[in-house]
C-alpha cells in the first residue's frame, strides 16, 4: 500500500526522515568499450519504521511542497560522499552520481554547501556528478546557472538526466554549463528494433560530443544493446545486465571479485569554441 503522509504521519516524516533515509540499490555505470565500472548512481529510498519502502516519487514532491527538499538533498549528498570516501580509502577511485531536482538549483546556498561537503570528506570534486532531472521546469534559470557555474568551476560534473523527455531539453543544453548527458531509457530500449530510435540516439550522441559532453545511455539490459551503443560511440552505459547490486557493499564485492573497475577519465573531445561559448555564456 502507498504510504500515508497525512496528519501525524507527516509529522513523523519531518521528524524522522533523515534517520530512516538510505542509499539503496545503487546502479553501476560502465565504460561502453571496456565494460569496466567507472561510476555508481546513488538511489535514495526512505524506509519507514514498519518496514514500508517509500520511493522518491512519493516523498520528493511532499518534501518540495513543504520546503524540506534542500535538507533531504544535503543528507543524500552527505551519505553519498561518505560512501565515496570509503571507496577511495580502498583505492577504488569510483565516481558517484546524485540526483538533484530543478528546485534544488534555486537554493542560493547549494553550491557552497556541496563544496563544503566535498572538503569535509576530502573528496576531489571531479568524482561527484550531479544529475539535473527534467521533470520540473527550472523557474529561475539565472540562479540555476549561477549554482551550476560555481560547481563546474570547482570541478563538479553536471549531467542533464533523462535527456529527450521533460522540459526544454535543447534549451537547457544550450544555456546551462553541462558536461554530461544521460539519455532516457525510452529511447535506449528500442535502438535495436526501431530505425527512428537509433537515428535519434546517433544524432544526439554526435551533438553531445560537439558540445564537449560525454553521453550515458540508461536502461541497457543486454549485451547486444551494449555492443550497438558502443558502436555508435556512446561513452557510458547504465543498466542491470552486468550487475544488480543491492547495496554499496555489493558494489565493492562485485568490483573486487571480478576486477571490472577502471578509474576512467572523461573522454577527450576537441572543443568547438563557438558552440562552447554559446553554451556557457548565453
C-alpha positions in Angstrom: 0.0 0.0 0.0 1.1 3.6 -0.6 2.5 5.3 2.5 0.1 7.6 4.3 1.6 11.0 4.9 -1.4 12.7 6.4 -1.7 14.0 9.9 0.7 12.5 12.4 2.5 10.6 9.7 3.6 13.8 8.1 5.0 14.9 11.5 6.9 11.7 11.6 8.2 12.4 8.1 9.6 15.8 9.2 10.9 14.4 12.4 12.5 11.1 11.3 13.0 11.2 7.6 16.8 11.7 7.8 17.3 8.9 10.3 15.4 6.5 8.1 16.7 7.5 4.7 19.0 5.1 2.9 21.1 4.9 -0.2 19.9 1.6 -1.7 20.0 -0.4 -5.0 22.9 1.6 -6.5 23.2 1.5 -10.3 26.6 0.9 -11.8 27.8 2.9 -14.8 30.3 1.2 -17.1 32.6 2.3 -19.9 30.9 1.1 -23.2 34.2 -0.1 -24.7 35.9 -1.8 -21.8 32.8 -2.7 -19.7 34.6 -1.6 -16.6 32.8 0.1 -13.8 33.5 3.9 -13.6 30.7 5.3 -11.6 27.8 4.5 -9.3 24.4 6.3 -9.2 23.2 6.6 -5.6 19.5 5.9 -5.4 17.6 7.0 -2.3 14.8 5.2 -0.5 13.0 6.0 2.7 12.3 3.0 5.0 9.5 3.7 7.5 9.6 2.1 10.9 7.2 -0.6 9.9 9.5 -1.6 7.0 7.5 0.1 4.3 9.7 1.3 1.5 8.8 4.8 0.1 10.2 5.7 -3.3 11.4 9.2 -4.2 8.3 9.7 -6.5 6.3 9.7 -3.3 8.4 11.6 -0.8 10.2 14.1 -3.0 7.0 16.0 -4.1 5.9 16.1 -0.5 9.3 17.4 0.6 9.2 20.1 -2.1 5.8 21.3 -1.2 6.8 21.6 2.5 10.2 23.3 2.0 12.1 20.2 3.1 13.8 19.3 -0.2 17.1 21.1 0.5 17.6 19.3 3.8 17.0 16.0 2.1 19.3 16.8 -0.7 22.1 17.7 1.7 21.6 14.5 3.6 21.7 12.4 0.4 24.9 14.1 -0.9 26.5 13.7 2.5 25.7 10.0 2.6 26.9 9.6 -1.0 30.2 11.3 -0.3 30.7 9.4 2.9 30.5 6.2 0.9 32.7 7.6 -1.9 35.4 8.4 0.7 35.3 4.8 1.9 35.7 3.5 -1.7 38.6 5.9 -2.2 40.3 4.6 1.0 40.1 1.2 -0.5 41.8 2.6 -3.7 38.6 2.2 -5.7 38.5 5.6 -7.3 35.0 5.5 -8.4 32.8 8.4 -9.2 29.3 8.9 -7.7 26.2 10.3 -9.3 23.5 12.0 -7.2 20.1 13.2 -8.5 19.0 16.8 -7.8 15.7 18.3 -8.6 15.3 21.6 -10.5 14.2 23.2 -7.3 17.5 22.3 -5.6 19.2 24.6 -8.1 17.1 27.5 -6.8 18.8 27.3 -3.4 21.2 30.2 -3.2 23.4 28.2 -0.8 23.5 24.9 -2.8 26.9 25.3 -4.4 28.8 26.3 -1.3 27.1 23.7 0.8 28.2 20.9 -1.6 31.7 22.3 -1.9 31.9 22.3 1.9 30.8 18.6 2.0 33.5 17.7 -0.6 36.1 19.4 1.6 34.8 17.7 4.7 35.2 14.2 3.2 38.4 15.1 1.3 36.9 14.0 -2.0 38.0 15.7 -5.2 35.2 17.5 -7.0 35.8 15.6 -10.2 34.5 12.4 -8.6 31.0 13.9 -8.0 28.3 14.1 -10.7 25.1 16.0 -10.0 22.2 14.9 -12.3 19.5 17.5 -13.1 16.2 15.9 -13.5 13.9 17.4 -16.1 10.6 16.6 -14.6 10.1 20.2 -13.4 10.7 23.3 -15.3 13.6 25.4 -13.8 11.8 28.6 -12.6 14.8 30.9 -12.1 17.2 29.9 -14.8 19.7 32.6 -13.8 20.0 31.3 -10.3 20.4 27.8 -11.6 23.1 28.9 -14.0 25.0 30.6 -11.1 24.9 27.5 -9.0 26.0 25.3 -11.9 28.8 27.6 -12.9 30.2 27.7 -9.4 30.1 23.9 -9.1 31.6 23.4 -12.6 34.4 25.9 -11.7 35.1 23.8 -8.6 35.3 20.7 -10.8 31.9 19.0 -10.1 30.3 17.3 -13.1 26.8 18.3 -14.1 24.6 15.9 -16.1 21.3 16.5 -17.7 19.3 13.4 -16.8 16.6 11.8 -18.9 17.6 13.9 -21.9 14.9 13.9 -24.5 12.0 13.9 -22.1 10.5 16.6 -19.8 11.1 20.3 -20.2 13.2 22.2 -22.7 16.0 19.7 -23.2 17.7 21.5 -26.0 17.3 24.9 -24.3 18.9 23.6 -21.1 21.7 22.0 -23.2 22.3 25.4 -24.9 22.1 27.6 -21.8 23.5 25.5 -18.9 27.1 24.7 -18.3 26.6 20.9 -18.6 29.3 18.4 -19.4 27.3 15.1 -19.4 24.1 13.9 -21.0 22.1 10.9 -19.8 19.8 9.5 -22.5 16.4 8.3 -21.3 15.7 4.5 -21.4 12.6 5.2 -23.5 15.0 5.9 -26.4 17.6 3.3 -25.5 15.3 0.3 -25.2 14.2 0.4 -28.9 17.5 1.1 -30.6 17.9 -2.5 -31.8 14.5 -2.7 -33.4 13.4 0.8 -34.5 15.3 2.9 -37.1 13.9 6.2 -35.7 15.1 5.5 -32.2 18.6 4.5 -33.5 18.7 7.7 -35.6 17.7 9.9 -32.7 20.3 8.2 -30.5 23.1 8.5 -33.0 22.3 12.2 -33.7 22.1 13.1 -30.0 25.4 11.4 -29.3 27.1 13.4 -32.1 25.5 16.6 -30.9 26.6 16.0 -27.3 30.2 15.3 -28.4 30.3 18.5 -30.5 29.3 20.3 -27.3 32.1 18.6 -25.3 29.6 16.4 -23.3 30.0 12.7 -22.6 26.9 10.5 -23.0 25.5 7.8 -20.8 22.7 5.6 -22.0 20.2 4.4 -19.4 18.3 1.2 -19.4 20.9 -1.1 -21.1 19.7 -4.6 -20.4 21.5 -6.8 -22.9 25.0 -7.5 -24.4 23.6 -6.8 -27.9 22.4 -3.4 -26.8 25.8 -2.7 -25.2 27.5 -3.6 -28.4 25.2 -1.4 -30.6 25.6 1.6 -28.3 29.3 1.2 -28.2 29.5 1.1 -32.0 27.8 4.5 -32.2 30.2 6.0 -29.8 28.0 6.2 -26.7 30.6 6.7 -23.9 29.0 5.1 -20.8 26.1 2.6 -20.2 23.8 2.2 -17.2 21.6 -0.9 -16.6 21.2 -4.2 -15.0 22.5 -6.7 -17.4 26.0 -6.9 -15.9 25.2 -6.5 -12.2 22.3 -5.7 -10.0 23.8 -4.6 -6.6 21.5 -4.2 -3.7 24.0 -2.1 -1.6 27.2 -0.3 -1.6 28.9 -3.3 -0.1 27.7 -5.5 -3.0 29.2 -2.9 -5.4 32.5 -3.3 -3.7 32.3 -7.1 -3.7 31.4 -7.1 -7.4 34.3 -5.0 -8.3 36.9 -6.7 -6.1 35.8 -10.2 -7.3 35.5 -9.5 -11.0 38.2 -6.9 -11.4 35.9 -4.9 -13.7 36.9 -1.5 -12.5 38.8 1.4 -14.0 39.5 5.0 -13.0 38.3 6.3 -16.4 38.7 10.0 -17.1 36.1 11.7 -19.3 36.5 11.2 -23.0 38.7 13.9 -24.6 36.8 16.0 -27.1 38.2 18.6 -29.4 36.4 21.7 -28.1 34.2 23.6 -30.5 34.9 27.2 -29.4 31.9 28.8 -30.9 29.5 26.2 -29.6 31.1 26.2 -26.1 31.0 29.9 -25.8 27.3 30.0 -26.6 26.7 27.1 -24.2 28.5 28.6 -21.2 27.9 32.3 -21.6 24.5 32.6 -23.2 
